[in-house]
Amino acid sequence: MNSFVIADPGLCIGCHTCEVACVSAHSTDNMFLQQEENPDFYPRLRVTETDQVTAPVQCRQCEDAPCANVCPNGSITNIGSSISINQDTCIGCKTCMLVCPFGAIAMVPEFRGGQKQVQPGLRSNANGVWARKERLVASKCDLCEESGNGPACVQICPTHALQLVVPDDVSMDTAAKRAASAQTLQQFGGLIRF
C-alpha cells in the first residue's frame, strides 16, 4: 500500500500555509524574493474553500492509479510508496489531469536551473505577436520524497489538519477495528439464534 496525506476539514482554517510550505520544499529559489508582478507559485496541493468546507486537496497515491494507467508514455509510475511523475518525459497531454478523481494533478511550467523551459519548435500567437510556447508538465504531490523529511505540508500545518497515513498505521488500525468488532460479536453472541 502507498502512503498518502489526508486532511481533516474540521481542523483546517484555510490559511494556505501548506501551499507555501509545498512551494518552498520544491523550489531552489527563495519565493519571497521573486518579482511581485510574476510570481512562480505552483503548489502540489490546493486549499479548496466552499461554503461548507475548507481543506487542502492532494494526491492520494492510488494503488491502481488512473493517472498512471492512462499515461501514454509511462511518465507516471509507482516508486517507493508513492505515485511519481517523470516531468522529463511528460508530454503535457493532460490525460492524467482529466482522469484524477480528486483533481490533484495540475499542469505547470517546467523549470530547469530556475528558468522556465520552452517547447522546441512550437510557437503561439497572442495578440498578433509570435512567441515561443512554454513547456507545461503534469505536477502533483510527491510526499516530498526527495527531502527525506516527509511532507512539508504535514510538518508546517498550524492546526495539525494534515496527517501522513502510512501502510503500517493502516494495518494496525484495521487490526484494532477487527478486534473491537469480534468483542462486540462475543457480547451479543448468546442473543443471536438462527
C-alpha positions in Angstrom: 0.0 0.0 0.0 1.2 3.5 -0.7 1.5 6.3 1.9 -0.7 9.4 1.4 -1.7 12.7 3.1 -5.2 13.2 4.3 -6.8 16.4 5.6 -9.3 16.9 8.4 -11.6 19.7 7.2 -12.8 20.2 10.8 -9.3 21.4 11.7 -8.4 23.3 8.5 -8.6 27.1 8.8 -7.8 27.8 5.2 -4.5 29.6 6.0 -2.8 28.3 2.8 0.4 27.7 4.9 0.6 24.1 3.5 0.7 25.6 -0.1 3.6 27.9 0.9 5.5 25.0 2.5 5.0 22.9 -0.6 6.3 25.5 -3.0 9.2 26.2 -0.6 10.1 22.5 -0.4 10.2 22.1 -4.2 11.9 25.3 -5.2 15.6 26.1 -5.3 14.8 29.9 -5.3 13.5 31.9 -2.3 9.8 32.5 -3.2 9.8 35.7 -1.1 12.4 37.3 -3.3 10.5 36.9 -6.6 9.2 39.7 -8.7 5.8 40.6 -7.4 4.2 41.0 -10.8 5.1 37.5 -12.0 5.5 35.1 -9.0 6.2 31.4 -9.7 3.9 29.8 -7.2 2.9 26.2 -8.1 2.0 24.2 -5.0 1.4 20.5 -5.5 -1.8 20.7 -3.3 -4.6 23.2 -3.4 -6.6 24.5 -0.5 -10.2 24.3 -1.6 -12.8 26.6 0.1 -16.6 26.3 -0.2 -19.4 27.5 1.9 -19.4 24.2 3.8 -15.8 23.1 4.0 -12.2 24.2 3.7 -9.4 21.7 3.2 -6.3 21.0 1.1 -6.8 18.5 -1.7 -3.9 16.5 -2.9 -2.9 13.2 -4.5 -4.0 10.1 -2.6 -1.2 8.0 -4.2 -3.8 5.5 -5.5 -2.9 1.8 -5.7 -4.4 1.3 -9.1 -3.7 4.9 -10.1 -5.9 6.1 -13.0 -3.3 8.7 -13.9 -0.6 6.0 -14.4 -3.0 3.8 -16.3 -3.7 6.4 -18.9 -0.3 8.0 -19.3 0.6 7.3 -23.0 4.4 7.1 -22.5 4.8 5.7 -18.9 5.8 9.0 -17.3 3.7 8.2 -14.2 4.9 5.2 -12.1 4.8 3.8 -8.6 8.2 4.5 -7.0 8.7 3.6 -3.3 5.5 4.3 -1.5 4.1 7.0 -3.9 3.0 7.7 -7.4 5.6 9.7 -9.2 5.6 11.8 -12.4 8.8 12.0 -14.5 8.5 15.5 -15.8 11.4 15.0 -18.2 9.3 12.5 -20.2 5.9 14.1 -19.6 4.4 15.3 -22.9 1.8 17.6 -21.3 -1.2 15.7 -22.8 -3.4 16.4 -19.7 -5.0 13.0 -19.7 -3.8 12.3 -16.2 -5.3 15.5 -15.0 -8.7 14.6 -16.6 -8.9 11.1 -15.0 -7.8 12.0 -11.5 -10.9 11.6 -9.3 -9.5 14.1 -6.7 -8.4 16.8 -9.1 -5.0 16.6 -7.7 -2.9 17.0 -10.9 -2.2 20.3 -12.4 -0.3 21.4 -15.5 2.6 23.8 -14.6 5.6 25.3 -16.4 8.7 23.2 -16.4 11.7 24.7 -14.7 15.4 23.8 -15.1 18.0 25.8 -13.3 15.4 28.2 -12.1 14.4 29.0 -15.7 11.1 28.2 -17.4 11.6 25.9 -20.3 10.1 26.4 -23.8 9.0 23.8 -26.2 11.4 23.3 -29.1 9.9 24.4 -32.4 6.5 25.4 -31.0 5.3 28.9 -31.0 2.0 30.6 -30.1 0.4 33.7 -31.4 -1.0 36.0 -28.7 -2.4 39.4 -29.8 -0.6 39.2 -33.2 2.8 38.5 -31.6 4.5 35.2 -32.1 6.4 33.8 -29.1 8.0 30.5 -28.0 5.4 28.4 -26.1 6.4 27.4 -22.5 6.6 23.7 -21.8 3.8 22.5 -19.5 4.2 19.3 -17.5 2.0 17.4 -15.0 2.6 18.1 -11.3 1.2 16.6 -8.1 2.1 15.7 -4.6 5.2 13.5 -4.3 5.2 13.3 -0.5 8.4 15.4 -0.5 10.3 12.2 -1.2 13.5 14.0 -2.2 13.7 15.9 1.1 13.9 12.8 3.3 11.9 14.6 6.0 8.4 13.7 4.9 5.7 16.0 3.6 6.4 19.7 4.4 2.7 20.4 4.5 2.1 18.0 7.3 5.1 19.4 9.3 4.0 23.1 8.9 0.2 22.9 9.4 -0.5 25.1 12.4 -3.7 23.2 13.3 -2.4 19.7 12.5 -5.2 19.3 9.9 -2.9 17.2 7.7 -1.8 13.7 8.5 0.6 11.3 6.7 -1.0 7.9 6.5 1.5 5.0 6.2 0.8 1.4 5.5 1.8 0.1 8.9 -0.6 2.6 10.6 -3.5 1.4 8.4 -2.7 -2.3 9.2 -2.6 -1.6 13.0 -5.8 0.4 12.8 -7.6 -2.3 10.8 -6.4 -5.0 13.3 -7.8 -2.9 16.2 -11.1 -2.5 14.4 -11.4 -6.2 13.8 -10.6 -7.0 17.5 -13.2 -4.5 18.6 -15.8 -6.0 16.2 -15.0 -9.5 17.4 -15.5 -8.4 21.1 -18.9 -6.8 20.1 -19.9 -10.1 18.5 -18.9 -12.0 21.5 -21.0 -9.8 23.8 -24.1 -10.3 21.7 -23.3 -13.8 20.6 -25.7 -15.5 23.0 -28.6 -13.4 21.8 -28.5 -14.3 18.1 -30.1 -17.6 17.1 -30.8 -18.8 13.6 
